[in-house]
Amino acid sequence: MLYFVESDLSDRTVEVEWHAWYASHIQRLLTVPGFLSGQRFLATHATASPFVAIYCIKNAGVMASETYRARFGPDAAGIWKPRMTNWKRNLLEGINELPNVSSDSWLAVIDRYTTESAALPYNYTSTRPVGLDLSIMERGLLLGTSADTPPTPAERDGWSLRLFRPLSPRITAV
């Protein structure tokens, strides 16, 4: 199961400090039983939520665990919470392991917002939201390498396609 966190940073003058905080935040999250791995990404184009963190978790119950609730959640962002805008969190089923997106790779994300939206292209892996914000109907993921031509970001009626590059390597829990 994937835990997908999207956001923007309203004050880009503190971006270096925010990235440092986020790197340590991922390390702390990976101490919660059931958090298996995490990786951060940045959109290659203008979008409402250009920063994405994707975590692989054992199951949805991890988010309701006593350990997670005691140490994390929206308030765990501390001083960064008011600076993080366009924040969305979705639990997604359909993928059990976070893909390894290397520094020379890209990740395309298609979001379907309604049942009337066009179906995902055949080569995207489909995931469905099962918890938290439920801000999408379906999310498709496609991983490519530098040898592959990435799709063009676009927004159309009922869906959007965004393209991301890694900000960090995939980090796994010890």
FENJOCOR-V96901 format. One record per helix or strand of 2 or more residues. SS is the DSSP state (H for helix, E for strand). FROM is the first residue (numbers start at 0). TO is the last residue. If there is no record, write none. Layout:
BEGIN
<<SS,FROM,TO> <SS,FROM,TO>>
END
This chain:
BEGIN
<<E,1,8> <H,11,28> <E,34,42> <E,50,56> <H,59,63> <H,65,70> <H,73,82> <E,83,92> <E,104,111> <E,124,131> <E,137,144> <E,153,155> <E,158,165> <E,170,171>>
END
